Amino acid sequence: MGLTKSEIFTSEQNQLSMLLKAIAHPARIAILQQIISANACICGDLVEELGLAQATISQHLKELKNAGIIQGTIEGVKVCYCIDPDTWSLLESLLGSFLGSYKKTEAVANFF
């Protein structure tokens, strides 16, 4: 299979794809839910909360951080993570526009 030619897609399509790819793992969704429910930055609590190995959590945090969905701040010997509000707003906007673009019609409803 060939490589995807990202230049043939819009900036919005590429952005949404990159962000969705970053969150498209149940562990990453669980990490994001923990960060959101804490309503603060989280340091080492994720290993205890999720029951995953530290190395696994670290890898998922790295992917989320590389996508810009979370940001990390160093506090002593720990890195604390929280949602990046700008990227979260972008994701919400792009995904909302995408999902909102479908309007179920009567013809489609009757087809099934």
Stockholm file with secondary structure:
# STOCKHOLM 1.0

chainA/1-112         MGLTKSEIFTSEQNQLSMLLKAIAHPARIAILQQIISANACICGDLVEELGLAQATISQHLKELKNAGIIQGTIEGVKVCYCIDPDTWSLLESLLGSFLGSYKKTEAVANFF
#=GR chainA/1-112 SS CCCCCGGGSCHHHHHHHHHHHHHCSHHHHHHHHHHHHHTSCBSSHHHHHHCCCHHHHHHHHHHHHHTTSEEEEEETTEEEEEECHHHHHHHHHHHHHHHHTCCCCHHHHHHC
#=GC SS_cons         CCCCCGGGSCHHHHHHHHHHHHHCSHHHHHHHHHHHHHTSCBSSHHHHHHCCCHHHHHHHHHHHHHTTSEEEEEETTEEEEEECHHHHHHHHHHHHHHHHTCCCCHHHHHHC
//
